[in-house]
């Protein structure tokens, strides 16, 4: 039995009794005995049909609206409302001393006006408010100091980063967050966690292993005191796909999405959502080599072309070595001839060095 059905029954009973009572009063005045049953049936019908539209459905809409609002915004709005009500209460007595008509309505308008101004101002300046709170009650203890800890806490409280399922499964997010290169709160919506659990429960052994690795990564992030992680029930109404929900939330919260999914990256960029791509970060921090530079590479396999050998640098960059087929399984000194940046990453071409 749903809550909406229960409210329908309650509304039907209440309005039915109200209609019957009104009918009795009208019957005594007019003498028409049909009025009471007719009004009772009419009230019951109205209660059965309209009760959800004034009870459960508005509350459902309100809950969905609040679910799309960031916790920082809700907190700032609540503080602003309380501040506005306090100011209105302090001004209520002097306002009530005004001439009769103004003295009766001025306190009420004062409550409405100052409540609105309090919420509007505090929500508009929520970044500054959260920054001040983080400076006083920031994690790791610190208020302001010469080491700039308050400034660091300021940025941590103000920036929210949405995490995609793929970046959690990837695992590198734990190492990146630990280094401090992701200042802010890592926000994981409940639907991302549900998708991760679905992967972890997959009958396919490889998918199940990847999902469980993602669970372990989340546990590691939550245990690290230097990383702020928040799991939220925030959702995007009317959207079913996880990637689409992340894009919608990124636009609503005005925050970046952290991912390594190529398709999500492109879709988010087309809709004006900032994307932090771990693969792009990995490519950006790879070692820089120039044509003519000498390297010592372990050639581990043959290449596609004749006499080619293939090796890898410590950061995983592929090195294609001309005339390196005879050196497979050995370390060899090679000279860089060309560096290519492709969609898959950086590729280096080299040849066996003849310099002794």
Secondary structure, DSSP 8 states (H G I E B T S, - for coil): --HHHHHHHHHHHHHHHHHHHHHHHHHHHH--THHHHHHHHHHHHHHHHHHHHHTHHHHHHHHHHHHHS-HHHHHHHHHHHHHHHHHHHHHHHHHHTS-HHHHHHHHHHHHHHHHHHHHHHHHHTHHHHHHHHHHHH-TTS--S-TT-HHHHHHHHHH-EEEE-HHHHHH-HHHHHHHHT-S-SEEEEEHHHHHHHHHHHT-SSHHHHHHHHHHHHHHHHHHH-TTSEEEEE----TT--SHHHHHHHHHHHHT-EEEE--HHHHHHHHHTT--EEEHHHHHHHTS----TT-EEEEEEEEE-SSTT-EEEE-TT--EEEEET-GGGTTEEEEEEEEEEEEETTEEEEEEEE----
